[in-house]
Amino acid sequence: MIGGVQNIGRIPELQRRILFTFGMLAVYRVGSHIVTPGIDPEVVRATFDRMSGTIFSLFNVFSGGALEQLSIFALGIMPYISSSIIMQLLTVVIPQLEALKKEGEQGQKKITQYTRYGTIVLALFQGFLIASALEGGQLGEGAVRDPGWAFRLMCMITLTSGTAFIMWLGEQITERGIGNGISLIIFAGIVIGIPGGIAQIYELITTDQFSLLQALILVGIIVVITGFVVFVERGQRRIPIQHAKRVVGRKMTQGGTSYFPLRVNTANVIPPIFASSILMFPVTIGQFSDSQAVNDFFQDYLFPGGLLYNFVYVALIIFFCFFYTAIVINPVDVADNIKKSGGFIPGIRPGKRTAEFIDHVLSRITAVGAIYVAAICLVPVILSQQFDVPFYFGGTALLIIVGVGLDLIGQIESHLVSRQYEGFAGAGRTRGRIGR
């Protein structure tokens, strides 16, 4: 590990990419503290303190606290993520988009362009809703200094421009930096809250409100859970694919064996995000409702950590795991691609039988992944109830941090190994000898 870190300094291009990534993330964090013109941030912040457990608290985590103080980056990258998910769903429904997806790089560029347009539309709509909520007093009485259409338009344009700028930052990081830019922006927004949680625990320990033993047990549990998440996220079910010798033009291509990998958690963090959004939406509606009976109903039966809430949460996560995996991986398309490339799964006939085999394996591994995701998302709820944890670090955030961290380490290691330096795990030494 130490050797891998030292080798980073020997590759100037990798150094420049890492420094560029840090610079872009620093710009993002600075923008998260620039308040949207025309509002009183203290009033909005006080309102958000009373709205914990609603859909706004979920969005606030992904925006790195920018939504809490209504900064120019208050919408964060969520409109882009929502637009991307909508486009993925539409490619299944609309034949023209499905045909574009199969066109390769050019088709993907078109879909990316449509995703950007969708992001702007969603950001404008969400900006209008936030401006209306500010003027109506739902986000704090007196939050707007000069209400009216001038404020609404300014708020919409400001927040939409902030989201467009974050989208541009993410694309620049992906192209010129290291790692996936959009994922790293979400990663930075979540990680920035960890020092505050540590400071809270330290303060509670010094004031004897939280014992040192409890803190050590909590740290141990978090380390074990994180290690388990890393282990599962790296897990794959590799389906062997045998390729026969073929004549292409005047050349004879060699046969061999490759693998089609199926991840345990194919859907990644989409299921818990969808499930949390659906469950938090009624609570949010209840807080904005003038009816005390409606508010009490949601608070009594759908409060976070309750029995009904947890049951519905797990059921929604499992459903979305299967639903999103079915959208991402189509066994029929995979079987057709294997057949077109001249490959076959040993013991399985090409075509329909191959598609059925892949679907069977995918269903079983998705069931394991769904149970795993549901368990990881429930553990923080149990910890907050049993240990009275002073901060909430959700399972969704943990999955994002581990997933982005593994991807970032993998990309850095690939740069090291490609130049025959030793990677973080020491695997580069062996690969370097083979390269020589």
matplotlib code that plots the C-alpha trace (Angstrom):
import matplotlib.pyplot as plt

x = [0.0, 2.7, 4.8, 1.8, 1.4, 5.1, 4.9, 2.3, 5.0, 7.0, 4.2, 3.8, 0.6, -1.0, 0.1, -1.5, -4.7, -4.9, -4.1, -6.7, -9.3, -8.6, -8.7, -12.2, -13.5, -12.2, -14.1, -17.2, -16.8, -16.3, -19.4, -21.4, -20.9, -22.0, -25.6, -28.3, -29.1, -32.2, -32.6, -31.8, -29.7, -30.1, -33.9, -33.6, -31.0, -33.2, -36.1, -34.0, -33.0, -36.7, -37.2, -34.9, -36.2, -37.9, -36.9, -35.0, -32.5, -31.7, -31.1, -29.1, -26.7, -26.0, -25.5, -22.9, -25.0, -25.5, -29.3, -29.4, -28.1, -29.6, -26.3, -25.9, -25.2, -28.3, -29.8, -26.5, -26.1, -29.4, -31.2, -28.5, -28.9, -32.7, -32.4, -29.9, -32.3, -35.2, -33.3, -32.3, -36.0, -37.0, -34.5, -36.5, -39.9, -39.0, -37.7, -35.9, -33.8, -33.1, -31.8, -29.6, -28.2, -27.2, -25.4, -22.3, -20.3, -22.3, -25.6, -24.3, -23.3, -26.8, -28.3, -25.9, -27.0, -30.6, -29.7, -28.2, -31.3, -33.4, -31.1, -31.8, -35.6, -35.6, -33.4, -35.7, -38.7, -37.1, -35.8, -39.3, -40.6, -37.9, -38.6, -42.3, -41.7, -39.4, -42.0, -44.8, -43.0, -42.7, -38.9, -39.1, -41.0, -39.1, -36.6, -37.1, -36.1, -38.0, -40.6, -42.1, -41.5, -38.1, -37.0, -38.5, -36.8, -33.5, -33.7, -34.5, -31.7, -29.2, -29.9, -30.1, -26.8, -25.3, -26.4, -25.2, -21.8, -21.5, -22.4, -19.6, -17.2, -18.0, -17.3, -14.0, -12.9, -13.8, -11.9, -8.9, -8.8, -9.0, -12.2, -15.8, -16.5, -20.2, -19.5, -16.6, -18.8, -21.4, -18.5, -17.1, -20.5, -20.9, -17.4, -17.4, -19.8, -17.7, -15.4, -18.5, -19.8, -16.4, -16.3, -19.8, -18.8, -15.7, -17.7, -20.2, -17.4, -15.8, -19.1, -19.8, -22.9, -21.3, -19.0, -15.5, -16.5, -19.6, -17.4, -14.9, -17.7, -19.3, -16.0, -15.4, -18.8, -18.3, -15.0, -16.4, -19.4, -17.1, -14.8, -17.9, -19.2, -15.8, -15.7, -19.2, -18.8, -15.7, -17.6, -18.5, -20.1, -18.0, -19.7, -17.1, -17.3, -15.4, -14.3, -13.5, -10.9, -12.2, -11.0, -11.4, -10.3, -7.0, -6.1, -6.9, -8.0, -7.0, -9.7, -9.7, -11.8, -13.1, -15.6, -18.9, -18.9, -22.1, -21.7, -23.4, -24.8, -25.5, -28.1, -25.5, -27.1, -30.2, -32.6, -32.0, -32.2, -35.5, -36.8, -35.8, -37.3, -40.6, -40.8, -39.7, -42.1, -45.3, -43.5, -42.5, -46.1, -47.3, -45.0, -46.3, -49.9, -52.1, -54.0, -52.6, -54.3, -52.4, -49.1, -49.7, -50.6, -47.4, -45.3, -46.9, -46.8, -44.0, -41.4, -37.8, -36.9, -40.4, -41.5, -43.7, -41.2, -38.4, -40.6, -41.7, -38.1, -36.7, -39.5, -38.9, -35.1, -35.6, -38.1, -35.9, -32.9, -34.6, -36.3, -33.1, -31.0, -33.5, -33.1, -29.3, -28.7, -30.9, -30.1, -31.4, -29.1, -26.2, -26.8, -27.1, -23.8, -22.0, -23.4, -22.3, -18.8, -18.5, -18.6, -20.6, -21.0, -19.6, -22.5, -25.1, -26.6, -26.3, -29.3, -32.4, -30.8, -27.9, -30.4, -32.3, -29.1, -27.9, -31.4, -31.3, -27.9, -28.7, -31.9, -30.1, -27.2, -29.6, -31.6, -28.4, -27.4, -30.9, -30.7, -27.2, -28.2, -31.3, -29.2, -26.6, -29.3, -31.0, -27.8, -27.4, -31.1, -30.5, -27.2, -28.9, -31.6, -29.4, -26.3, -28.0, -25.6, -25.5, -25.3, -26.8, -24.5, -26.8, -26.2, -26.7, -23.8, -21.6, -22.3, -21.5, -18.3, -17.0, -18.1, -16.4, -13.4, -12.8, -13.3, -10.8, -8.2, -8.7, -8.1, -5.0, -3.7, -4.3, -2.2, 0.6, 0.4, 0.3, 3.7, 5.0, 5.0, 3.7, 0.1, -1.6, -2.1, 1.3, -0.3, 1.7, 4.9, 3.7, 2.1, 5.2, 7.3, 4.9, 5.1, 8.9]
y = [0.0, 2.5, 1.5, 2.1, 5.6, 6.4, 5.3, 7.9, 10.6, 8.9, 9.5, 13.2, 12.7, 10.8, 13.6, 16.3, 14.3, 13.9, 17.6, 18.7, 16.5, 18.0, 21.5, 20.9, 19.5, 22.5, 24.8, 22.7, 23.1, 26.9, 27.2, 25.3, 28.2, 31.0, 31.8, 32.3, 36.1, 37.4, 35.0, 34.9, 31.7, 31.6, 31.3, 28.5, 26.7, 26.8, 25.4, 22.5, 21.6, 21.0, 18.9, 16.0, 12.7, 14.3, 14.1, 17.4, 15.8, 13.1, 15.7, 17.8, 14.9, 14.5, 18.2, 18.3, 20.7, 23.2, 22.8, 23.5, 27.0, 27.5, 28.1, 28.4, 24.6, 23.8, 21.4, 19.6, 16.9, 15.3, 16.7, 15.1, 11.7, 11.9, 12.7, 9.8, 7.3, 8.6, 8.2, 4.6, 3.8, 5.5, 3.4, 0.4, 2.0, 4.0, 2.0, 5.0, 5.5, 1.8, 1.9, 4.8, 2.9, 0.1, 2.4, 2.5, 5.7, 8.0, 6.9, 7.2, 10.8, 11.6, 10.0, 12.0, 15.2, 14.4, 13.7, 17.2, 18.8, 16.8, 18.0, 21.7, 21.1, 19.3, 21.9, 24.8, 22.9, 22.2, 25.7, 27.1, 24.8, 25.9, 29.6, 29.1, 27.3, 30.1, 32.8, 30.7, 30.4, 26.6, 27.0, 29.6, 32.8, 35.8, 33.8, 35.9, 39.6, 40.8, 38.3, 38.4, 37.1, 38.8, 36.7, 33.5, 33.9, 34.9, 31.8, 29.5, 30.8, 30.8, 27.2, 25.8, 27.5, 26.0, 22.5, 23.0, 24.2, 21.1, 18.9, 20.6, 20.1, 16.4, 16.0, 17.9, 15.6, 12.5, 13.7, 15.4, 14.1, 10.7, 8.7, 9.4, 13.1, 12.9, 10.1, 12.0, 15.1, 13.1, 11.4, 14.8, 16.0, 13.0, 12.8, 16.5, 15.7, 13.0, 15.4, 17.1, 13.7, 12.8, 16.3, 15.6, 12.3, 13.8, 16.6, 14.1, 12.0, 15.0, 16.0, 12.4, 12.1, 9.3, 6.8, 5.9, 2.3, 3.1, 5.1, 2.2, -0.3, 2.0, 2.5, -1.3, -2.0, 0.7, -0.8, -4.3, -3.2, -1.2, -4.2, -6.4, -3.8, -3.7, -7.5, -7.8, -4.9, -6.6, -9.9, -11.2, -14.3, -15.0, -16.9, -18.6, -18.0, -20.2, -18.7, -21.1, -20.4, -18.3, -17.1, -13.3, -12.2, -13.9, -14.3, -17.1, -15.7, -17.8, -19.3, -19.0, -18.4, -15.1, -14.3, -12.4, -10.9, -10.4, -8.2, -9.1, -5.5, -4.7, -2.0, -0.2, 2.6, 3.2, 1.0, 2.7, 6.1, 5.3, 3.7, 6.6, 9.1, 7.3, 6.9, 10.4, 12.0, 11.4, 12.7, 15.8, 16.3, 15.9, 18.6, 21.0, 20.1, 22.3, 19.3, 18.1, 14.7, 14.1, 15.1, 12.9, 9.9, 10.0, 10.7, 7.8, 5.2, 6.2, 7.7, 6.6, 3.5, 2.4, -1.2, -0.4, 2.1, -0.6, -3.3, -1.1, 0.2, -3.4, -4.4, -1.3, -1.9, -5.6, -4.6, -1.8, -4.1, -6.6, -3.8, -1.8, -4.9, -6.0, -2.6, -2.6, -6.2, -7.8, -11.6, -11.8, -9.1, -10.6, -14.0, -12.4, -10.6, -13.8, -15.6, -12.8, -12.8, -16.6, -17.5, -19.9, -20.9, -24.5, -27.0, -24.4, -24.1, -20.6, -18.4, -19.0, -21.5, -19.1, -16.3, -18.5, -19.6, -16.0, -15.0, -17.8, -16.9, -13.2, -13.8, -15.7, -13.3, -10.3, -11.9, -12.1, -8.6, -7.2, -8.8, -7.4, -3.9, -4.0, -5.2, -2.5, 0.2, -1.1, -1.3, 2.5, 2.7, 0.0, 1.7, 5.0, 3.4, 1.1, 3.3, 6.8, 7.8, 11.6, 11.7, 9.6, 8.0, 6.1, 2.8, 4.6, 7.0, 4.0, 2.2, 5.4, 6.0, 2.4, 2.1, 5.4, 4.7, 1.3, 2.7, 5.5, 3.1, 0.8, 3.7, 4.9, 1.3, 0.8, 3.9, 2.5, -1.0, 0.2, 1.9, -1.3, 0.2, -1.8, -1.1, -0.8, -4.5, -5.5, -7.1, -4.7, -6.5, -9.7, -7.9, -5.9, -9.0, -10.5, -7.2, -7.5]
z = [0.0, 1.0, -2.0, -4.3, -2.8, -3.3, -6.9, -7.7, -7.4, -10.2, -12.8, -13.7, -15.7, -12.8, -10.4, -12.7, -12.9, -9.1, -8.4, -11.1, -9.4, -6.0, -7.5, -9.1, -5.8, -4.0, -6.4, -5.7, -2.0, -2.3, -4.3, -1.7, 0.7, -1.7, -0.6, -3.2, -3.5, -1.9, 1.0, 4.7, 5.2, 9.0, 8.7, 6.1, 8.2, 11.3, 9.3, 8.0, 11.6, 12.3, 9.1, 9.8, 8.4, 5.4, 1.8, 2.1, 4.6, 2.0, -0.7, 1.8, 2.4, -1.4, -1.8, 1.0, 3.1, 0.3, 0.3, 4.1, 3.5, 0.0, -1.7, -5.5, -5.5, -3.4, -6.0, -6.2, -8.9, -8.1, -11.2, -13.3, -11.5, -11.9, -15.6, -16.1, -14.4, -16.4, -19.7, -18.7, -18.1, -21.4, -23.4, -22.4, -23.3, -26.5, -29.4, -30.9, -27.8, -27.6, -31.1, -30.2, -27.3, -29.6, -32.0, -29.8, -29.0, -31.3, -29.9, -26.4, -27.1, -28.3, -25.1, -23.0, -24.7, -24.0, -20.4, -20.1, -21.5, -19.1, -16.2, -17.1, -17.3, -13.9, -12.3, -13.5, -12.2, -8.8, -8.6, -9.1, -6.3, -3.9, -4.7, -4.2, -0.9, 0.3, -0.6, 1.0, 4.3, 4.2, 4.4, 7.1, 7.6, 6.4, 4.4, 1.3, 1.6, -1.5, -2.8, -6.3, -9.8, -10.0, -7.0, -8.4, -11.8, -10.2, -7.8, -10.7, -12.9, -10.1, -8.9, -12.5, -13.3, -10.2, -11.3, -14.9, -13.5, -11.2, -14.2, -16.2, -13.3, -13.2, -16.9, -16.6, -13.7, -15.7, -18.8, -17.2, -13.7, -12.1, -11.4, -12.3, -11.8, -10.9, -8.4, -6.8, -6.4, -4.5, -2.6, -1.5, -0.4, 1.9, 3.2, 4.2, 7.0, 8.7, 10.6, 12.1, 13.3, 14.9, 16.6, 18.0, 19.5, 21.0, 22.5, 24.0, 25.4, 27.1, 28.6, 29.8, 27.6, 25.6, 27.2, 25.7, 25.6, 23.5, 21.1, 20.7, 20.1, 17.6, 15.7, 15.7, 14.3, 11.6, 10.6, 10.4, 8.3, 6.0, 5.5, 4.8, 2.2, 0.5, 0.3, -1.2, -3.6, -5.1, -5.4, -8.8, -10.4, -13.5, -16.3, -18.5, -22.2, -24.6, -28.0, -30.9, -33.5, -36.3, -39.7, -40.1, -43.5, -44.1, -40.4, -38.0, -34.6, -31.6, -29.4, -25.6, -22.5, -21.2, -18.5, -18.3, -14.8, -12.8, -9.7, -6.5, -6.3, -9.9, -9.0, -6.8, -4.7, -6.9, -4.8, -1.4, -3.0, -4.6, -1.5, 0.8, -1.6, -1.7, 2.1, 2.9, 0.5, 2.6, 5.7, 3.8, 2.6, 6.2, 7.5, 4.8, 5.4, 7.5, 8.8, 12.1, 11.7, 8.5, 10.0, 13.1, 10.9, 9.0, 12.1, 14.0, 11.3, 8.9, 11.1, 10.4, 12.5, 13.1, 12.4, 9.4, 8.0, 8.1, 6.6, 3.7, 3.3, 2.9, 0.6, -1.7, -1.8, -2.8, -5.5, -7.0, -6.9, -9.2, -11.2, -11.9, -12.6, -15.2, -16.9, -16.8, -17.9, -20.6, -20.8, -24.4, -25.6, -23.7, -25.3, -28.8, -28.3, -27.1, -30.2, -32.6, -31.2, -31.8, -28.2, -26.1, -22.5, -22.0, -21.6, -22.7, -26.2, -27.8, -28.1, -26.0, -23.6, -23.0, -22.2, -19.8, -18.1, -17.6, -16.4, -13.8, -12.5, -12.5, -10.5, -7.8, -7.4, -7.4, -4.6, -2.5, -3.5, -2.6, 0.9, 1.4, 0.4, 2.6, 5.6, 5.1, 5.0, 8.1, 10.3, 10.7, 11.9, 14.5, 15.6, 16.1, 18.2, 20.3, 20.8, 20.7, 17.9, 17.8, 13.9, 11.2, 8.6, 6.3, 4.5, 1.2, 2.0, 3.0, -0.3, -2.2, -0.3, -0.7, -4.3, -5.4, -3.3, -4.9, -8.3, -7.6, -6.2, -9.3, -11.7, -9.9, -9.8, -13.5, -14.2, -12.0, -13.5, -17.1, -16.5, -14.7, -11.2, -8.2, -7.4, -4.0, -3.6, -4.9, -8.0, -10.2, -9.5, -11.2, -14.1, -14.6, -14.9, -17.5, -19.4, -19.6]

ax = plt.figure().add_subplot(projection="3d")
ax.plot(x, y, z, "-o")
ax.set_aspect("equal")
plt.show()
